[in-house]
Amino acid sequence: MNNFVKVISTELDTIKRRVVKILRFGKSDVQTALECGPYGIDSNPIKDMVAVYAPTEEKGKVAIIGYINKNQKALPGEFRMFSTDANGVEKFYVWLKNDETIEIGGNSNFAVKFNELKTEFNALKTDYNNHINEYNLHTHLGVTVGSGATGTTTPSTNTNASNIDNAKNDKIKTI
C-alpha cells in the first residue's frame, strides 16, 4: 500500500543513492526509503515535502516514488522545472511552453542568436565605415579653413572600435 509521508531529511549513501528519511504514521514511525525518479533528473526535496512512499515486492524494501508538487503552473502540454530555497520559495525555473517558447528564469527580456547578431552588426559597421570614409575623403574646392588653406580631411583611424563580443553568453547554446 502506498502512503503519503512527510520528508524529514535526505542523504546520499556510499553508492550515490538518495536515501530519504520520512515520518510515516506518527512521531515514532520514522522510516527511510530510496528515492526513485526519471532517469537523468536529479532533484533533492526540501524538509516537509509530502512524498509518496511505496513498498516493493522485495520484503522490507520501500521507495519514494514522487512528491506532491506545491508549485504547479504548467499548462497542458508544457514542461516546467524549478529550484527553491530550503523554505520552498521558488528561486529559478526553466519552462517549455505550449506556444513554442521557453522561459529561462523569467520573460522580461529576450535572448539572441549571437552569431547572427554579430554578422548583422559587422555589416552595419562596415556600411557605416564606408560612408564615413567617403565623407572624410571628399574636399570642398575654394573653401578656406582656418588660416586660409584649402581644407582636406583624413579618414578616421578608429573605424573598428565598436565590438559586441562582450554580449556573448557562452553558457547558453541554441541551434
C-alpha positions in Angstrom: 0.0 0.0 0.0 1.3 3.5 -0.9 1.3 6.2 1.8 1.7 10.0 1.8 4.6 10.8 4.1 6.5 13.9 5.2 10.2 14.3 4.4 12.5 14.8 7.4 15.8 14.8 5.6 17.8 13.3 2.8 21.4 12.0 2.3 23.4 10.2 -0.3 24.6 6.7 0.6 28.0 5.3 -0.2 27.0 4.4 -3.8 25.3 7.8 -4.5 21.7 6.8 -4.0 19.5 9.3 -2.3 18.0 7.9 1.0 15.0 9.9 2.2 14.2 9.9 5.9 10.4 10.3 6.4 7.7 10.5 9.0 5.1 7.9 8.2 2.2 7.3 10.7 3.3 9.4 13.7 6.2 10.7 15.7 7.6 7.2 16.4 7.3 5.9 12.8 10.4 7.3 11.2 11.4 5.3 8.1 14.0 5.5 5.3 13.4 4.7 1.7 15.4 5.0 -1.6 14.2 7.8 -3.9 13.1 6.8 -7.4 12.7 9.2 -10.3 13.0 9.6 -14.0 16.4 8.9 -15.5 18.6 12.0 -15.8 16.8 14.1 -13.4 18.5 14.9 -10.0 16.4 16.8 -7.5 16.6 16.9 -3.8 13.4 17.6 -1.8 13.2 20.1 1.0 12.1 19.3 4.5 8.4 18.8 5.0 7.6 18.0 1.3 4.9 15.4 1.1 6.2 12.3 -0.6 4.6 9.1 -2.0 6.1 6.1 -0.1 5.5 2.7 -1.6 6.5 -0.9 -0.8 8.2 -3.0 -3.4 7.8 -6.8 -4.0 11.1 -7.3 -2.1 10.3 -7.7 1.6 11.5 -4.8 3.6 12.3 -2.7 0.6 10.4 0.6 0.1 10.8 3.5 -2.2 9.9 7.2 -2.5 8.3 7.4 -6.0 7.3 11.0 -6.1 6.4 14.3 -4.3 3.3 16.4 -4.2 4.2 19.5 -6.1 3.1 22.7 -4.5 4.4 24.9 -7.3 2.4 23.7 -10.3 2.0 26.3 -13.1 2.4 24.4 -16.3 -0.5 24.2 -18.7 -1.4 21.1 -20.8 1.5 20.0 -22.9 4.1 22.1 -21.1 7.1 21.1 -19.1 8.5 23.2 -16.2 11.4 22.6 -13.8 12.3 24.8 -10.9 14.5 25.2 -7.9 13.7 26.5 -4.5 15.5 27.5 -1.3 15.2 25.4 1.8 11.9 27.1 2.7 10.3 26.2 -0.6 10.5 29.7 -2.1 11.0 29.4 -5.9 14.3 30.7 -7.0 14.7 29.8 -10.7 12.9 28.0 -13.4 13.0 26.7 -17.0 9.6 26.5 -18.7 9.0 24.9 -22.1 5.7 26.5 -23.0 3.0 25.2 -25.4 3.3 28.3 -27.5 6.7 27.1 -28.8 8.7 29.4 -26.4 11.0 28.7 -23.5 11.3 30.9 -20.4 14.6 30.8 -18.6 14.2 32.4 -15.2 11.7 34.9 -16.5 10.0 36.6 -19.5 11.0 40.2 -19.3 14.0 40.1 -21.8 14.9 38.3 -25.0 17.8 36.0 -25.9 19.5 36.5 -29.3 21.5 34.3 -31.6 24.9 35.8 -31.1 26.4 34.7 -34.4 23.6 36.2 -36.5 23.7 39.4 -34.4 27.4 39.7 -34.9 27.0 39.2 -38.7 24.4 41.9 -38.9 26.4 44.2 -36.6 29.6 43.8 -38.6 27.6 44.5 -41.9 26.2 47.7 -40.3 29.7 48.7 -39.0 31.2 48.1 -42.5 28.4 50.2 -44.2 28.9 53.0 -41.6 32.7 53.0 -42.1 32.4 53.1 -45.9 30.1 56.1 -45.7 32.4 57.8 -43.1 35.4 57.2 -45.3 33.6 58.6 -48.4 32.6 61.7 -46.4 36.1 62.1 -44.9 37.8 61.8 -48.3 35.9 64.5 -50.1 37.2 68.0 -50.3 35.5 71.3 -51.0 37.4 73.3 -53.5 37.7 77.0 -52.8 36.7 76.6 -49.2 39.1 78.2 -46.8 39.8 76.6 -43.4 41.4 78.4 -40.5 44.4 80.4 -41.9 43.2 80.4 -45.4 44.4 76.9 -46.6 42.0 74.8 -48.7 40.5 72.2 -46.5 41.0 68.4 -46.7 40.3 65.8 -44.1 41.8 62.4 -43.3 39.8 59.3 -42.6 39.2 58.3 -39.0 41.7 55.7 -37.8 39.2 54.3 -35.2 36.6 52.8 -37.6 36.5 49.4 -36.0 36.3 50.3 -32.3 32.8 49.0 -31.8 32.5 45.5 -30.6 29.7 43.3 -29.3 31.8 40.3 -28.2 31.0 41.0 -24.5 27.3 40.4 -25.3 28.1 36.7 -25.9 26.9 34.2 -23.3 28.9 31.0 -23.7 26.7 29.2 -21.2 23.5 29.3 -23.3 23.7 27.4 -26.6 21.0 27.1 -29.3 20.5 26.0 -32.9 
